[in-house]
């Protein structure tokens, strides 16, 4: 594949005559003081792409070589310009040209900013970012809606996906693994909307979560014992509460000699074990056919001889298949779900099982849940933006028609410091879990005072 083909296919760069770009300037486009010189640089890049210098570049070379070539072209044009540009202006022009050519336009710096965990483009004039759990309005803007749509096309085109009025919503993934959701008019009234959930390139470890204050060393020790004892665990929490991060860390406790099958909508789970089989759903094609759901993959995974099944998130009927897997020899399986409390998570599991279309009596569903799930780990994002494990709750069993739960550890908030940060600790309730005998059978030894309430 030539570089020209690579730029067109992988980067979705428009390598047509730049005159057509100039002629399509929207009336509501924001004035860019550098627009004219950037257009000259863009024209020169298009011209140079067809020269031997670019054609001879290795197709699989990383973007550094491409950046250097674009920088050289930009500096050459800037030297020829009669207008004076300061050093900062030059750097800004070159950076913006590179971002537009091989990156994702104005949001490219945000994508590469490790302190930003989420990017939310609400039309051309409003881009919010999440840093340390808090949302702030950035100074990034787009020229107009067409500019936003161009970036969206650069995201979805390499994936063989399309977005238009007939298909106005897309879930995609950036090359660095970040999850992207796009929705455009007429459904999005503010204009084309992009939501990017970033993930750390280096998976967080249990030490990281302890340093963040998400868990304590005692909780980490307890969860490690639960995984090694093959308990079935559900991590529950609201949107953006850090469920997947916690699931990643809990999954890291799975022994290296076990076969793990992960099932996800968008690949987010990053396991370090060697024997891992990763499965991902597939959306329907343009004709609305060919979709492969989480439920399909859960069913298929049962034929793949897994020791553990890790489902990124259960949202609907796959909950029934997951519970059945947990009940039929796949102990130690893990998943996440959206819920505000452990009790709500149990209620959601009931609802999701009903969504499978099986007309099961409620008591039978509850018996399945009580038998399959051993532990619910509740995670929450507090008002100060911090993420904490607030409950570790055992699913005890059935009393009549009710599933009984008991908290093993709970988060006790003590107040706020002078910076508005929440002060509190996860403390034991004094109740020893009924599954404690499983620790003994697995040869896991825990301190006697781990469950003692001070």
C-alpha positions as CSV (number, residue, x, y, z in Angstrom):
1,X,0.0,0.0,0.0
2,X,1.5,3.4,-1.0
3,X,1.5,6.3,1.4
4,X,-1.1,8.0,-0.7
5,X,-3.4,5.0,-0.3
6,X,-2.6,4.8,3.4
7,X,-3.5,8.5,4.0
8,X,-6.7,8.1,2.2
9,X,-7.8,4.9,3.8
10,X,-6.3,5.0,7.4
11,X,-6.3,8.7,8.0
12,X,-9.2,9.6,5.7
13,X,-7.3,12.6,4.4
14,X,-8.9,14.5,1.5
15,X,-6.1,14.6,-1.1
16,X,-8.2,16.3,-3.7
17,X,-7.4,19.8,-5.0
18,X,-7.6,22.3,-2.2
19,X,-9.6,24.8,-4.2
20,X,-12.7,22.7,-3.6
21,X,-12.0,23.1,0.1
22,X,-11.8,26.8,-0.1
23,X,-15.0,27.2,-2.1
24,X,-17.0,25.3,0.5
25,X,-16.5,27.8,3.4
26,X,-19.7,27.9,5.4
27,X,-21.3,31.3,6.3
28,X,-21.1,30.6,10.0
29,X,-17.5,29.5,10.0
30,X,-15.3,31.2,12.7
31,X,-12.6,33.5,11.5
32,X,-9.2,31.9,11.7
33,X,-6.3,34.4,11.4
34,X,-4.1,31.6,10.0
35,X,-6.6,30.1,7.6
36,X,-4.9,31.4,4.4
37,X,-1.4,30.2,5.3
38,X,-2.8,26.8,6.6
39,X,-4.6,26.4,3.2
40,X,-1.3,27.0,1.4
41,X,0.4,24.4,3.6
42,X,-2.4,21.9,2.9
43,X,-2.1,22.4,-0.8
44,X,1.6,21.9,-0.7
45,X,1.1,18.7,1.4
46,X,-1.3,17.3,-1.3
47,X,1.2,18.2,-4.0
48,X,4.1,16.6,-2.1
49,X,2.1,13.4,-1.3
50,X,2.4,12.5,-5.0
51,X,6.2,12.9,-5.1
52,X,8.8,10.2,-4.7
53,X,9.8,11.5,-1.2
54,X,6.4,10.5,0.2
55,X,5.9,7.5,-2.0
56,X,9.1,5.9,-0.8
57,X,8.2,6.1,2.8
58,X,7.4,2.7,4.3
59,X,3.6,2.2,4.6
60,X,3.8,0.8,8.1
61,X,6.1,3.5,9.3
62,X,4.8,5.3,12.4
63,X,3.4,8.8,12.3
64,X,6.7,10.4,13.4
65,X,8.1,10.3,9.8
66,X,4.9,11.8,8.5
67,X,4.9,14.6,11.1
68,X,8.5,15.5,10.2
69,X,7.6,15.7,6.5
70,X,4.6,17.9,7.2
71,X,6.6,20.1,9.6
72,X,9.3,20.6,6.9
73,X,6.6,21.6,4.3
74,X,5.0,24.0,6.8
75,X,8.3,25.6,7.8
76,X,9.1,26.1,4.1
77,X,5.8,27.8,3.4
78,X,6.1,30.0,6.5
79,X,9.6,31.2,5.4
80,X,8.2,32.3,2.1
81,X,5.3,34.2,3.7
82,X,5.5,38.0,3.8
83,X,3.4,38.1,7.0
84,X,5.3,38.0,10.2
85,X,4.6,35.0,12.5
86,X,6.0,34.7,16.0
87,X,7.6,31.5,17.2
88,X,4.4,30.6,19.1
89,X,2.3,31.3,16.1
90,X,4.5,29.1,13.9
91,X,4.3,26.3,16.4
92,X,0.5,26.7,16.6
93,X,0.1,26.7,12.9
94,X,2.3,23.6,12.4
95,X,0.6,21.8,15.3
96,X,-2.9,22.5,13.9
97,X,-1.9,21.4,10.4
98,X,-0.5,18.1,11.7
99,X,-3.7,17.5,13.9
100,X,-6.0,18.2,10.9
101,X,-3.9,16.1,8.5
102,X,-3.1,12.9,10.4
103,X,-4.9,13.5,13.7
104,X,-8.4,14.3,14.9
105,X,-8.5,18.0,14.5
106,X,-8.9,20.3,17.5
107,X,-9.5,17.5,19.9
108,X,-6.2,15.7,19.0
109,X,-4.2,17.4,21.9
110,X,-7.0,16.3,24.3
111,X,-6.7,12.7,23.1
112,X,-3.0,12.7,23.9
113,X,-3.4,14.5,27.2
114,X,-3.0,11.8,29.9
115,X,-4.8,13.9,32.5
116,X,-8.0,13.9,30.4
117,X,-10.2,10.8,31.0
118,X,-13.2,11.8,28.9
119,X,-13.9,14.2,26.0
120,X,-17.4,15.4,25.2
121,X,-18.0,17.4,22.0
122,X,-21.4,19.0,22.2
123,X,-21.5,20.6,18.7
124,X,-18.8,22.9,17.3
125,X,-18.8,25.5,20.1
126,X,-18.7,23.4,23.3
127,X,-16.1,20.8,24.2
128,X,-16.0,19.5,27.8
129,X,-13.4,17.3,29.4
130,X,-13.2,15.2,32.5
131,X,-10.1,15.5,34.7
132,X,-9.8,13.8,38.0
133,X,-13.5,13.0,38.0
134,X,-14.7,16.6,37.4
135,X,-16.1,18.1,34.2
136,X,-14.7,21.4,32.9
137,X,-15.3,23.4,29.7
138,X,-12.2,23.4,27.6
139,X,-11.1,26.2,25.3
140,X,-11.2,23.9,22.3
141,X,-13.8,24.7,19.5
142,X,-14.5,23.7,15.9
143,X,-15.0,26.0,13.0
144,X,-18.5,24.7,12.3
145,X,-20.6,21.6,12.2
146,X,-19.0,20.5,9.0
147,X,-15.6,20.5,10.8
148,X,-17.0,18.2,13.5
149,X,-18.4,15.9,10.8
150,X,-15.0,15.7,9.1
151,X,-13.4,14.5,12.4
152,X,-16.2,12.0,12.8
153,X,-15.6,10.7,9.3
154,X,-11.9,10.3,10.2
155,X,-12.9,8.2,13.2
156,X,-15.4,5.9,11.6
157,X,-14.2,5.5,8.0
158,X,-11.1,3.3,8.8
159,X,-13.5,1.0,10.6
160,X,-15.7,0.4,7.6
161,X,-18.6,2.2,9.3
162,X,-20.8,4.9,8.0
163,X,-22.7,7.7,9.7
164,X,-25.4,9.7,8.0
165,X,-29.1,10.5,8.4
166,X,-30.1,6.9,7.9
167,X,-27.5,5.7,10.4
168,X,-27.1,8.6,12.8
169,X,-25.5,6.7,15.7
170,X,-22.1,4.9,15.9
171,X,-20.0,3.2,18.5
172,X,-16.4,3.0,17.5
173,X,-12.9,2.7,18.9
174,X,-9.8,4.9,18.3
175,X,-6.5,3.2,17.4
176,X,-5.3,3.8,21.0
177,X,-8.3,1.8,22.3
178,X,-10.4,4.8,23.4
179,X,-14.2,4.2,23.1
180,X,-16.1,6.6,21.0
181,X,-19.9,7.3,20.7
182,X,-21.1,9.5,17.9
183,X,-24.6,10.9,17.4
184,X,-25.5,13.5,14.7
185,X,-28.5,15.6,13.7
186,X,-31.4,15.3,13.4
187,X,-31.2,13.2,16.6
188,X,-28.6,15.5,18.2
189,X,-30.1,19.0,18.4
190,X,-26.8,20.7,19.5
191,X,-25.0,19.5,16.4
192,X,-22.8,16.5,15.8
193,X,-21.9,15.1,19.3
194,X,-18.8,13.0,20.1
195,X,-18.1,11.3,23.4
196,X,-14.7,9.7,23.9
197,X,-14.0,7.5,26.9
198,X,-10.2,7.2,27.2
199,X,-8.4,4.3,28.9
200,X,-4.9,4.2,30.3
201,X,-2.4,2.7,27.9
202,X,-0.8,1.1,30.9
203,X,-3.5,-0.8,32.9
204,X,-4.0,0.4,36.4
205,X,-2.7,-2.0,39.1
206,X,-4.1,-2.7,42.6
207,X,-1.4,-0.3,43.9
208,X,-2.7,2.5,41.7
209,X,-6.2,2.0,43.1
210,X,-4.9,2.1,46.6
211,X,-3.0,5.3,45.8
212,X,-6.1,6.8,44.3
213,X,-8.0,6.0,47.4
214,X,-10.5,3.8,45.6
215,X,-9.7,0.8,47.7
216,X,-7.7,0.1,50.9
217,X,-5.0,-2.6,51.3
218,X,-7.5,-4.7,53.4
219,X,-10.1,-4.5,50.6
220,X,-7.5,-5.5,48.0
221,X,-6.5,-8.5,50.2
222,X,-10.1,-9.6,50.6
223,X,-10.9,-9.3,46.8
224,X,-7.8,-11.2,45.9
225,X,-8.9,-14.0,48.3
226,X,-12.4,-14.0,46.7
227,X,-11.0,-14.3,43.2
228,X,-8.5,-17.1,44.2
229,X,-11.4,-18.9,45.9
230,X,-13.4,-18.7,42.6
231,X,-16.3,-16.6,43.9
232,X,-18.6,-15.1,41.3
233,X,-18.4,-11.3,41.5
234,X,-20.5,-8.5,40.1
235,X,-19.0,-4.9,40.1
236,X,-21.9,-2.4,40.1
237,X,-22.0,1.3,39.8
238,X,-23.2,4.3,37.9
239,X,-21.8,5.7,34.6
240,X,-18.2,6.8,34.9
241,X,-17.8,5.4,38.4
242,X,-14.8,3.3,37.4
243,X,-16.4,-0.2,37.2
244,X,-14.3,-1.3,34.3
245,X,-11.1,-0.1,35.9
246,X,-12.0,-2.0,39.1
247,X,-12.9,-5.1,37.0
248,X,-9.5,-4.9,35.4
249,X,-7.8,-4.9,38.7
250,X,-9.9,-7.7,40.2
251,X,-9.3,-9.8,37.0
252,X,-5.6,-9.4,37.5
253,X,-5.9,-11.7,40.6
254,X,-6.9,-14.6,38.4
255,X,-4.1,-17.2,38.4
256,X,-1.9,-17.4,35.3
257,X,-2.6,-21.1,34.7
258,X,-6.3,-20.6,33.9
259,X,-8.0,-20.0,30.6
260,X,-9.9,-16.7,30.5
261,X,-12.5,-15.6,28.0
262,X,-13.4,-11.9,27.9
263,X,-16.6,-10.7,26.3
264,X,-17.2,-7.0,25.6
265,X,-19.1,-4.5,23.5
266,X,-15.9,-2.5,23.0
267,X,-12.6,-4.0,24.1
268,X,-11.7,-2.3,27.4
269,X,-10.5,-5.1,29.6
270,X,-6.8,-5.3,29.7
271,X,-5.6,-8.5,31.3
272,X,-1.9,-9.4,31.7
273,X,-2.3,-13.1,31.9
274,X,-1.0,-15.1,29.0
275,X,-4.0,-17.4,28.3
276,X,-6.7,-14.9,27.5
277,X,-9.2,-15.1,24.6
278,X,-10.8,-11.8,23.8
279,X,-14.2,-11.6,22.1
280,X,-16.0,-8.5,20.9
281,X,-19.5,-7.9,19.6
282,X,-20.2,-6.8,16.1
283,X,-22.8,-4.2,15.1
284,X,-25.2,-4.8,12.2
285,X,-24.0,-4.0,8.7
286,X,-25.6,-1.3,6.4
287,X,-28.4,-3.7,5.6
288,X,-29.1,-4.2,9.3
289,X,-27.8,-7.8,9.3
290,X,-24.9,-9.7,10.8
291,X,-25.0,-8.4,14.3
292,X,-23.3,-10.5,17.0
293,X,-24.5,-9.7,20.5
294,X,-23.0,-10.2,24.0
295,X,-25.6,-12.9,24.5
296,X,-24.3,-14.7,21.4
297,X,-20.8,-14.5,22.6
298,X,-21.6,-15.7,26.1
299,X,-23.3,-18.8,24.7
300,X,-20.4,-19.4,22.4
301,X,-17.8,-19.0,25.2
302,X,-19.3,-22.0,27.0
303,X,-18.0,-24.1,24.2
304,X,-14.5,-22.7,24.4
305,X,-13.5,-24.5,27.6
306,X,-13.1,-21.4,29.8
307,X,-12.0,-21.5,33.4
308,X,-13.3,-18.0,33.9
309,X,-15.7,-15.9,31.9
310,X,-15.3,-12.1,32.2
311,X,-18.1,-10.1,30.7
312,X,-17.4,-6.4,30.4
313,X,-21.0,-5.4,31.2
314,X,-24.4,-7.1,31.3
315,X,-27.2,-4.9,30.0
316,X,-30.0,-7.2,28.9
317,X,-30.8,-10.9,28.2
318,X,-27.2,-12.0,28.4
319,X,-27.6,-11.8,32.2
320,X,-29.5,-15.1,32.1
321,X,-26.7,-16.8,30.1
322,X,-24.2,-15.4,32.5
323,X,-26.0,-16.6,35.6
324,X,-26.4,-20.0,34.0
325,X,-22.7,-20.1,33.3
326,X,-21.9,-19.2,36.9
327,X,-24.3,-22.0,38.1
328,X,-22.9,-24.7,35.8
329,X,-19.2,-25.0,36.6
330,X,-17.7,-21.6,35.6
331,X,-17.1,-20.4,39.1
332,X,-15.0,-17.3,39.5
333,X,-16.6,-15.5,36.7
334,X,-16.8,-11.7,36.7
335,X,-19.0,-9.0,35.2
336,X,-20.2,-5.4,35.7
337,X,-23.6,-3.8,35.7
338,X,-25.2,-0.3,36.1
339,X,-26.8,0.2,39.5
340,X,-26.7,2.7,42.4
341,X,-26.7,0.2,45.2
342,X,-26.1,-3.6,45.7
343,X,-29.9,-4.1,46.2
344,X,-30.6,-2.2,43.0
345,X,-28.1,-4.5,41.2
346,X,-30.0,-7.5,42.2
347,X,-33.3,-5.9,41.0
348,X,-31.6,-5.0,37.7
349,X,-30.4,-8.6,37.2
350,X,-34.0,-9.7,37.6
351,X,-35.1,-7.2,35.0
352,X,-32.3,-8.2,32.6
353,X,-33.2,-11.9,32.9
354,X,-36.8,-11.1,32.0
355,X,-35.4,-9.3,28.9
356,X,-34.1,-12.6,27.7
357,X,-37.7,-13.4,26.7
358,X,-37.9,-16.5,28.8
359,X,-41.2,-16.6,30.8
360,X,-39.6,-17.6,34.1
361,X,-41.4,-17.1,37.4
362,X,-39.8,-14.4,39.5
363,X,-38.9,-16.8,42.3
364,X,-37.0,-19.0,39.8
365,X,-35.0,-16.0,38.6
366,X,-34.2,-14.9,42.2
367,X,-33.1,-18.5,43.0
368,X,-30.7,-18.3,40.0
369,X,-29.3,-15.0,41.1
370,X,-28.9,-16.1,44.8
371,X,-27.2,-19.3,43.7
372,X,-24.9,-17.8,41.1
373,X,-23.7,-14.5,42.5
374,X,-21.5,-14.5,45.6
375,X,-20.4,-10.9,45.9
376,X,-21.4,-7.5,44.8
377,X,-18.7,-4.8,44.7
378,X,-20.4,-1.3,44.6
379,X,-18.4,1.6,43.2
380,X,-19.5,5.2,43.2
381,X,-18.2,8.5,42.0
382,X,-18.5,11.0,44.9
383,X,-19.3,14.7,44.7
384,X,-15.6,15.6,44.7
385,X,-15.0,13.5,41.6
386,X,-13.2,10.7,43.5
387,X,-14.1,7.1,42.9
388,X,-14.6,4.8,45.9
389,X,-15.7,1.3,46.6
390,X,-18.6,2.0,48.9
391,X,-20.0,-1.5,49.6
392,X,-18.8,-5.0,49.4
393,X,-21.9,-7.1,49.9
394,X,-22.4,-10.8,50.1
395,X,-25.4,-12.4,48.4
396,X,-26.4,-14.7,51.3
397,X,-29.4,-16.7,49.8
398,X,-33.1,-16.7,49.8
399,X,-35.5,-16.0,52.7
400,X,-39.0,-16.7,51.4
401,X,-39.2,-14.9,48.1
402,X,-36.5,-12.3,48.9
403,X,-32.8,-12.4,48.1
404,X,-31.0,-11.6,51.3
405,X,-27.8,-9.5,51.3
406,X,-25.4,-8.5,54.0
407,X,-22.7,-5.9,53.8
408,X,-19.2,-7.1,54.6
409,X,-17.5,-3.7,54.2
410,X,-19.0,-0.2,53.8
411,X,-17.7,3.3,53.2
412,X,-18.1,5.7,56.1
413,X,-17.8,9.3,55.2
414,X,-16.4,11.6,57.9
415,X,-16.6,15.0,56.3
416,X,-14.6,17.2,53.9
417,X,-11.2,18.7,54.0
418,X,-10.4,22.4,53.3
419,X,-10.1,21.6,49.5
420,X,-13.6,20.0,49.4
421,X,-12.2,16.4,49.2
422,X,-14.3,13.7,50.9
423,X,-12.8,12.2,54.0
424,X,-13.8,8.6,54.9
425,X,-12.8,5.0,55.1
426,X,-14.1,1.6,54.0
427,X,-14.6,-0.3,57.2
428,X,-15.7,-3.8,58.1
429,X,-19.3,-4.2,59.5
430,X,-18.1,-6.9,61.8
431,X,-20.0,-9.7,59.9
432,X,-18.0,-12.6,58.7
433,X,-19.1,-13.8,55.3
434,X,-20.9,-17.1,55.0
435,X,-18.6,-18.1,52.1
436,X,-15.6,-17.9,54.4
437,X,-15.3,-21.7,54.3
438,X,-14.4,-21.4,50.6
439,X,-11.3,-19.5,51.6
440,X,-10.2,-22.5,53.7
441,X,-10.9,-25.0,50.8
442,X,-8.8,-22.9,48.4
443,X,-6.0,-22.6,50.9
444,X,-6.4,-18.9,51.3
445,X,-5.4,-17.5,54.7
446,X,-6.7,-14.1,55.8
447,X,-6.0,-12.2,59.0
448,X,-8.4,-13.0,61.8
449,X,-9.1,-9.3,62.5
450,X,-9.9,-8.5,58.8
451,X,-13.7,-8.5,59.5
452,X,-13.5,-7.0,63.1
453,X,-15.5,-3.8,63.6
454,X,-13.6,-1.3,65.7
